[in-house]
Amino acid sequence: MNVWPECSSTLILLIVDIDYLVTVH
């Protein structure tokens, strides 16, 4: 049960990272 939140946060971080890169470029 502890693995899900971490996976979710990692996914969110990835999406935010991509969003940031797309905005910068």
Contact map, one row per residue, 1 for C-alpha under 8 A:
1111100000000000000000000
1111110000000000000000000
1111111000000000000000000
1111111100000000000000000
1111111110000000000000000
0111111111000000000000000
0011111111100000000000000
0001111111110000000000000
0000111111111000000000000
0000011111111100000000000
0000001111111110000000000
0000000111111111000000000
0000000011111111100000000
0000000001111111110000000
0000000000111111111000000
0000000000011111111100000
0000000000001111111110000
0000000000000111111111000
0000000000000011111111100
0000000000000001111111110
0000000000000000111111111
0000000000000000011111111
0000000000000000001111111
0000000000000000000111111
0000000000000000000011111
